[in-house]
Amino acid sequence: MNTAEKIYKTVQGLPEPMLHEVLDFVEFLQKKNRRRTSPSKSQSETDEYFANPLVIEAIERGMEDVNAGRVTKIADPKNVWESIQ
């Protein structure tokens, strides 16, 4: 008897509310497995974005600006233009 058959035999005697719990858990496992086996679209788009050398150069320039103190302080992020110091 394989695992699927053992599961089937075991759940046959469970009451309906418990069967719903079993089904919820099985669906959770399926989703978890899908996430593991296939990269998400946003992840691959992010990887592609950061593979661009111009993006990396822009980030490095920004880090140099921050380290050199070439920054603009924003007191209130909700009112960016009014709060630039």
N, CA, C and O atoms as CSV, one atom per row, in Angstrom:
chain,resi,resn,atom,element,x,y,z
A,1,MET,N,N,0.853,-1.171,0.000
A,1,MET,CA,C,0.000,0.000,0.000
A,1,MET,C,C,0.902,1.238,0.000
A,1,MET,O,O,1.771,1.378,0.860
A,2,ASN,N,N,0.687,2.140,-0.977
A,2,ASN,CA,C,1.510,3.346,-1.025
A,2,ASN,C,C,0.953,4.428,-0.086
A,2,ASN,O,O,-0.103,4.249,0.521
A,3,THR,N,N,1.651,5.512,0.020
A,3,THR,CA,C,1.290,6.570,0.969
A,3,THR,C,C,-0.080,7.167,0.673
A,3,THR,O,O,-0.870,7.381,1.591
A,4,ALA,N,N,-0.370,7.437,-0.593
A,4,ALA,CA,C,-1.669,8.017,-0.953
A,4,ALA,C,C,-2.807,7.089,-0.528
A,4,ALA,O,O,-3.838,7.555,-0.043
A,5,GLU,N,N,-2.625,5.778,-0.707
A,5,GLU,CA,C,-3.643,4.814,-0.297
A,5,GLU,C,C,-3.810,4.795,1.225
A,5,GLU,O,O,-4.927,4.684,1.730
A,6,LYS,N,N,-2.702,4.903,1.946
A,6,LYS,CA,C,-2.775,4.939,3.411
A,6,LYS,C,C,-3.529,6.188,3.883
A,6,LYS,O,O,-4.339,6.121,4.807
A,7,ILE,N,N,-3.255,7.310,3.246
A,7,ILE,CA,C,-3.958,8.552,3.610
A,7,ILE,C,C,-5.444,8.403,3.342
A,7,ILE,O,O,-6.275,8.752,4.181
A,8,TYR,N,N,-5.775,7.883,2.168
A,8,TYR,CA,C,-7.189,7.691,1.804
A,8,TYR,C,C,-7.905,6.803,2.819
A,8,TYR,O,O,-9.009,7.118,3.262
A,9,LYS,N,N,-7.269,5.700,3.178
A,9,LYS,CA,C,-7.869,4.745,4.127
A,9,LYS,C,C,-8.044,5.395,5.502
A,9,LYS,O,O,-9.051,5.179,6.176
A,10,THR,N,N,-7.067,6.181,5.904
A,10,THR,CA,C,-7.106,6.810,7.226
A,10,THR,C,C,-8.210,7.861,7.319
A,10,THR,O,O,-8.900,7.937,8.335
A,11,VAL,N,N,-8.386,8.666,6.285
A,11,VAL,CA,C,-9.357,9.761,6.371
A,11,VAL,C,C,-10.801,9.304,6.144
A,11,VAL,O,O,-11.731,10.059,6.427
A,12,GLN,N,N,-11.000,8.111,5.650
A,12,GLN,CA,C,-12.363,7.637,5.378
A,12,GLN,C,C,-13.255,7.663,6.616
A,12,GLN,O,O,-14.460,7.889,6.499
A,13,GLY,N,N,-12.698,7.439,7.773
A,13,GLY,CA,C,-13.507,7.369,8.981
A,13,GLY,C,C,-13.666,8.704,9.704
A,13,GLY,O,O,-14.331,8.771,10.738
A,14,LEU,N,N,-13.068,9.761,9.173
A,14,LEU,CA,C,-13.144,11.057,9.849
A,14,LEU,C,C,-14.482,11.746,9.598
A,14,LEU,O,O,-15.077,11.578,8.534
A,15,PRO,N,N,-14.961,12.524,10.576
A,15,PRO,CA,C,-16.183,13.292,10.359
A,15,PRO,C,C,-15.921,14.447,9.373
A,15,PRO,O,O,-14.781,14.869,9.181
A,16,GLU,N,N,-16.987,14.937,8.763
A,16,GLU,CA,C,-16.900,15.966,7.723
A,16,GLU,C,C,-16.087,17.199,8.144
A,16,GLU,O,O,-15.257,17.653,7.357
A,17,PRO,N,N,-16.281,17.759,9.338
A,17,PRO,CA,C,-15.481,18.944,9.706
A,17,PRO,C,C,-13.970,18.676,9.701
A,17,PRO,O,O,-13.176,19.536,9.320
A,18,MET,N,N,-13.596,17.482,10.125
A,18,MET,CA,C,-12.168,17.143,10.122
A,18,MET,C,C,-11.660,16.944,8.696
A,18,MET,O,O,-10.503,17.241,8.398
A,19,LEU,N,N,-12.518,16.447,7.823
A,19,LEU,CA,C,-12.122,16.294,6.419
A,19,LEU,C,C,-11.831,17.657,5.794
A,19,LEU,O,O,-10.932,17.782,4.962
A,20,HIS,N,N,-12.593,18.682,6.195
A,20,HIS,CA,C,-12.329,20.044,5.702
A,20,HIS,C,C,-10.951,20.507,6.166
A,20,HIS,O,O,-10.224,21.148,5.408
A,21,GLU,N,N,-10.592,20.186,7.403
A,21,GLU,CA,C,-9.264,20.550,7.915
A,21,GLU,C,C,-8.167,19.835,7.139
A,21,GLU,O,O,-7.140,20.428,6.805
A,22,VAL,N,N,-8.393,18.566,6.857
A,22,VAL,CA,C,-7.414,17.797,6.081
A,22,VAL,C,C,-7.252,18.416,4.698
A,22,VAL,O,O,-6.134,18.592,4.214
A,23,LEU,N,N,-8.374,18.745,4.069
A,23,LEU,CA,C,-8.323,19.350,2.741
A,23,LEU,C,C,-7.588,20.685,2.778
A,23,LEU,O,O,-6.767,20.960,1.903
A,24,ASP,N,N,-7.868,21.515,3.775
A,24,ASP,CA,C,-7.163,22.793,3.910
A,24,ASP,C,C,-5.658,22.582,4.017
A,24,ASP,O,O,-4.872,23.303,3.402
A,25,PHE,N,N,-5.268,21.583,4.807
A,25,PHE,CA,C,-3.844,21.314,4.986
A,25,PHE,C,C,-3.203,20.820,3.691
A,25,PHE,O,O,-2.089,21.223,3.356
A,26,VAL,N,N,-3.891,19.961,2.975
A,26,VAL,CA,C,-3.359,19.450,1.707
A,26,VAL,C,C,-3.195,20.592,0.705
A,26,VAL,O,O,-2.189,20.655,0.000
A,27,GLU,N,N,-4.178,21.498,0.636
A,27,GLU,CA,C,-4.079,22.652,-0.269
A,27,GLU,C,C,-2.926,23.563,0.138
A,27,GLU,O,O,-2.229,24.103,-0.722
A,28,PHE,N,N,-2.719,23.736,1.444
A,28,PHE,CA,C,-1.578,24.506,1.930
A,28,PHE,C,C,-0.266,23.880,1.452
A,28,PHE,O,O,0.625,24.583,0.977
A,29,LEU,N,N,-0.152,22.554,1.579
A,29,LEU,CA,C,1.061,21.873,1.146
A,29,LEU,C,C,1.285,22.025,-0.358
A,29,LEU,O,O,2.421,22.180,-0.805
A,30,GLN,N,N,0.200,21.982,-1.141
A,30,GLN,CA,C,0.327,22.159,-2.586
A,30,GLN,C,C,0.864,23.551,-2.915
A,30,GLN,O,O,1.755,23.687,-3.753
A,31,LYS,N,N,0.331,24.583,-2.263
A,31,LYS,CA,C,0.798,25.950,-2.500
A,31,LYS,C,C,2.259,26.096,-2.093
A,31,LYS,O,O,3.052,26.716,-2.800
A,32,LYS,N,N,2.600,25.522,-0.955
A,32,LYS,CA,C,3.974,25.586,-0.465
A,32,LYS,C,C,4.924,24.927,-1.468
A,32,LYS,O,O,6.006,25.447,-1.741
A,33,ASN,N,N,4.520,23.803,-2.003
A,33,ASN,CA,C,5.341,23.088,-2.974
A,33,ASN,C,C,5.483,23.880,-4.273
A,33,ASN,O,O,6.563,23.913,-4.864
A,34,ARG,N,N,4.393,24.523,-4.722
A,34,ARG,CA,C,4.460,25.332,-5.948
A,34,ARG,C,C,5.438,26.488,-5.785
A,34,ARG,O,O,6.202,26.795,-6.700
A,35,ARG,N,N,5.413,27.129,-4.615
A,35,ARG,CA,C,6.324,28.250,-4.375
A,35,ARG,C,C,7.773,27.783,-4.388
A,35,ARG,O,O,8.659,28.509,-4.841
A,36,ARG,N,N,8.014,26.590,-3.898
A,36,ARG,CA,C,9.364,26.061,-3.839
A,36,ARG,C,C,9.895,25.674,-5.213
A,36,ARG,O,O,11.076,25.863,-5.503
A,37,THR,N,N,9.025,25.136,-6.056
A,37,THR,CA,C,9.484,24.583,-7.331
A,37,THR,C,C,9.494,25.588,-8.471
A,37,THR,O,O,10.190,25.377,-9.464
A,38,SER,N,N,8.734,26.686,-8.354
A,38,SER,CA,C,8.732,27.661,-9.443
A,38,SER,C,C,8.995,29.053,-8.882
A,38,SER,O,O,8.287,29.509,-7.984
A,39,PRO,N,N,10.028,29.737,-9.418
A,39,PRO,CA,C,10.320,31.084,-8.924
A,39,PRO,C,C,9.169,32.027,-9.243
A,39,PRO,O,O,8.525,31.917,-10.286
A,40,SER,N,N,8.927,32.941,-8.340
A,40,SER,CA,C,7.836,33.883,-8.559
A,40,SER,C,C,8.206,34.864,-9.662
A,40,SER,O,O,9.382,35.124,-9.912
A,41,LYS,N,N,7.192,35.398,-10.311
A,41,LYS,CA,C,7.412,36.334,-11.411
A,41,LYS,C,C,8.169,37.558,-10.914
A,41,LYS,O,O,9.092,38.034,-11.575
A,42,SER,N,N,7.778,38.066,-9.754
A,42,SER,CA,C,8.429,39.264,-9.249
A,42,SER,C,C,9.901,39.008,-8.942
A,42,SER,O,O,10.735,39.894,-9.128
A,43,GLN,N,N,10.221,37.822,-8.482
A,43,GLN,CA,C,11.615,37.509,-8.188
A,43,GLN,C,C,12.439,37.508,-9.469
A,43,GLN,O,O,13.542,38.055,-9.483
A,44,SER,N,N,11.937,36.911,-10.540
A,44,SER,CA,C,12.705,36.872,-11.774
A,44,SER,C,C,12.816,38.262,-12.388
A,44,SER,O,O,13.840,38.584,-12.991
A,45,GLU,N,N,11.779,39.095,-12.248
A,45,GLU,CA,C,11.858,40.474,-12.736
A,45,GLU,C,C,12.899,41.250,-11.937
A,45,GLU,O,O,13.639,42.059,-12.498
A,46,THR,N,N,12.957,41.010,-10.647
A,46,THR,CA,C,13.944,41.676,-9.802
A,46,THR,C,C,15.348,41.252,-10.196
A,46,THR,O,O,16.245,42.087,-10.313
A,47,ASP,N,N,15.540,39.958,-10.400
A,47,ASP,CA,C,16.850,39.467,-10.810
A,47,ASP,C,C,17.277,40.110,-12.128
A,47,ASP,O,O,18.430,40.510,-12.289
A,48,GLU,N,N,16.347,40.204,-13.055
A,48,GLU,CA,C,16.644,40.810,-14.357
A,48,GLU,C,C,16.997,42.284,-14.192
A,48,GLU,O,O,17.923,42.778,-14.835
A,49,TYR,N,N,16.270,42.980,-13.343
A,49,TYR,CA,C,16.511,44.403,-13.102
A,49,TYR,C,C,17.923,44.629,-12.563
A,49,TYR,O,O,18.651,45.489,-13.058
A,50,PHE,N,N,18.304,43.858,-11.553
A,50,PHE,CA,C,19.615,44.051,-10.945
A,50,PHE,C,C,20.748,43.453,-11.771
A,50,PHE,O,O,21.914,43.664,-11.440
A,51,ALA,N,N,20.449,42.732,-12.810
A,51,ALA,CA,C,21.481,42.233,-13.708
A,51,ALA,C,C,21.971,43.347,-14.634
A,51,ALA,O,O,23.015,43.212,-15.272
A,52,ASN,N,N,21.220,44.443,-14.706
A,52,ASN,CA,C,21.588,45.568,-15.551
A,52,ASN,C,C,22.738,46.337,-14.889
A,52,ASN,O,O,22.573,46.835,-13.775
A,53,PRO,N,N,23.897,46.444,-15.548
A,53,PRO,CA,C,25.040,47.133,-14.934
A,53,PRO,C,C,24.762,48.612,-14.661
A,53,PRO,O,O,25.347,49.180,-13.739
A,54,LEU,N,N,23.888,49.244,-15.437
A,54,LEU,CA,C,23.564,50.655,-15.201
A,54,LEU,C,C,22.844,50.843,-13.867
A,54,LEU,O,O,23.033,51.852,-13.187
A,55,VAL,N,N,22.030,49.878,-13.503
A,55,VAL,CA,C,21.329,49.948,-12.220
A,55,VAL,C,C,22.338,49.844,-11.080
A,55,VAL,O,O,22.265,50.601,-10.112
A,56,ILE,N,N,23.261,48.925,-11.190
A,56,ILE,CA,C,24.281,48.749,-10.149
A,56,ILE,C,C,25.143,50.003,-10.045
A,56,ILE,O,O,25.476,50.432,-8.940
A,57,GLU,N,N,25.506,50.594,-11.177
A,57,GLU,CA,C,26.303,51.823,-11.154
A,57,GLU,C,C,25.535,52.957,-10.472
A,57,GLU,O,O,26.114,53.715,-9.695
A,58,ALA,N,N,24.252,53.077,-10.755
A,58,ALA,CA,C,23.438,54.127,-10.134
A,58,ALA,C,C,23.352,53.927,-8.623
A,58,ALA,O,O,23.417,54.893,-7.863
A,59,ILE,N,N,23.210,52.698,-8.194
A,59,ILE,CA,C,23.173,52.407,-6.752
A,59,ILE,C,C,24.507,52.766,-6.109
A,59,ILE,O,O,24.541,53.366,-5.034
A,60,GLU,N,N,25.593,52.403,-6.757
A,60,GLU,CA,C,26.920,52.712,-6.211
A,60,GLU,C,C,27.137,54.217,-6.124
A,60,GLU,O,O,27.687,54.706,-5.137
A,61,ARG,N,N,26.703,54.972,-7.166
A,61,ARG,CA,C,26.824,56.431,-7.118
A,61,ARG,C,C,25.995,56.999,-5.972
A,61,ARG,O,O,26.430,57.919,-5.280
A,62,GLY,N,N,24.801,56.449,-5.774
A,62,GLY,CA,C,23.950,56.904,-4.678
A,62,GLY,C,C,24.588,56.641,-3.331
A,62,GLY,O,O,24.510,57.478,-2.432
A,63,MET,N,N,25.214,55.494,-3.182
A,63,MET,CA,C,25.888,55.173,-1.923
A,63,MET,C,C,27.058,56.129,-1.684
A,63,MET,O,O,27.289,56.557,-0.554
A,64,GLU,N,N,27.804,56.467,-2.759
A,64,GLU,CA,C,28.903,57.428,-2.633
A,64,GLU,C,C,28.370,58.789,-2.195
A,64,GLU,O,O,28.971,59.445,-1.344
A,65,ASP,N,N,27.243,59.218,-2.771
A,65,ASP,CA,C,26.637,60.494,-2.381
A,65,ASP,C,C,26.259,60.493,-0.906
A,65,ASP,O,O,26.522,61.462,-0.195
A,66,VAL,N,N,25.647,59.416,-0.448
A,66,VAL,CA,C,25.250,59.330,0.957
A,66,VAL,C,C,26.481,59.384,1.857
A,66,VAL,O,O,26.497,60.110,2.851
A,67,ASN,N,N,27.505,58.619,1.510
A,67,ASN,CA,C,28.732,58.592,2.320
A,67,ASN,C,C,29.432,59.946,2.342
A,67,ASN,O,O,30.088,60.289,3.326
A,68,ALA,N,N,29.299,60.722,1.259
A,68,ALA,CA,C,29.942,62.042,1.186
A,68,ALA,C,C,29.058,63.135,1.779
A,68,ALA,O,O,29.461,64.297,1.826
A,69,GLY,N,N,27.870,62.779,2.226
A,69,GLY,CA,C,26.979,63.773,2.829
A,69,GLY,C,C,26.165,64.553,1.818
A,69,GLY,O,O,25.521,65.538,2.177
A,70,ARG,N,N,26.178,64.138,0.568
A,70,ARG,CA,C,25.395,64.825,-0.468
A,70,ARG,C,C,23.973,64.267,-0.476
A,70,ARG,O,O,23.583,63.505,-1.361
A,71,VAL,N,N,23.219,64.671,0.536
A,71,VAL,CA,C,21.852,64.181,0.682
A,71,VAL,C,C,20.910,65.342,0.956
A,71,VAL,O,O,21.336,66.414,1.387
A,72,THR,N,N,19.654,65.124,0.707
A,72,THR,CA,C,18.618,66.098,1.024
A,72,THR,C,C,17.730,65.471,2.080
A,72,THR,O,O,17.201,64.375,1.892
A,73,LYS,N,N,17.571,66.173,3.193
A,73,LYS,CA,C,16.736,65.647,4.263
A,73,LYS,C,C,15.277,65.993,3.998
A,73,LYS,O,O,14.943,67.115,3.619
A,74,ILE,N,N,14.437,65.020,4.205
A,74,ILE,CA,C,12.993,65.194,4.041
A,74,ILE,C,C,12.360,64.978,5.403
A,74,ILE,O,O,12.385,63.872,5.944
A,75,ALA,N,N,11.789,66.046,5.955
A,75,ALA,CA,C,11.224,65.968,7.298
A,75,ALA,C,C,9.918,65.181,7.333
A,75,ALA,O,O,9.652,64.460,8.294
A,76,ASP,N,N,9.104,65.318,6.288
A,76,ASP,CA,C,7.789,64.663,6.274
A,76,ASP,C,C,7.607,63.923,4.950
A,76,ASP,O,O,7.321,64.556,3.933
A,77,PRO,N,N,7.763,62.616,4.938
A,77,PRO,CA,C,7.651,61.849,3.688
A,77,PRO,C,C,6.292,61.995,2.996
A,77,PRO,O,O,6.183,61.765,1.791
A,78,LYS,N,N,5.253,62.376,3.754
A,78,LYS,CA,C,3.944,62.535,3.139
A,78,LYS,C,C,3.835,63.830,2.335
A,78,LYS,O,O,3.005,63.947,1.433
A,79,ASN,N,N,4.683,64.797,2.674
A,79,ASN,CA,C,4.714,66.085,1.962
A,79,ASN,C,C,6.143,66.360,1.530
A,79,ASN,O,O,6.792,67.273,2.039
A,80,VAL,N,N,6.625,65.566,0.591
A,80,VAL,CA,C,8.041,65.596,0.206
A,80,VAL,C,C,8.490,66.994,-0.182
A,80,VAL,O,O,9.441,67.517,0.399
A,81,TRP,N,N,7.825,67.609,-1.150
A,81,TRP,CA,C,8.313,68.888,-1.683
A,81,TRP,C,C,8.245,70.012,-0.653
A,81,TRP,O,O,9.093,70.905,-0.662
A,82,GLU,N,N,7.267,69.985,0.219
A,82,GLU,CA,C,7.138,71.023,1.234
A,82,GLU,C,C,8.138,70.837,2.374
A,82,GLU,O,O,8.470,71.802,3.062
A,83,SER,N,N,8.615,69.629,2.582
A,83,SER,CA,C,9.431,69.360,3.758
A,83,SER,C,C,10.921,69.174,3.475
A,83,SER,O,O,11.665,68.753,4.362
A,84,ILE,N,N,11.370,69.479,2.255
A,84,ILE,CA,C,12.790,69.330,1.952
A,84,ILE,C,C,13.572,70.380,2.729
A,84,ILE,O,O,13.233,71.563,2.707
A,85,GLN,N,N,14.611,69.941,3.409
A,85,GLN,CA,C,15.430,70.861,4.236
A,85,GLN,C,C,16.780,71.064,3.611
A,85,GLN,O,O,17.607,71.799,4.152
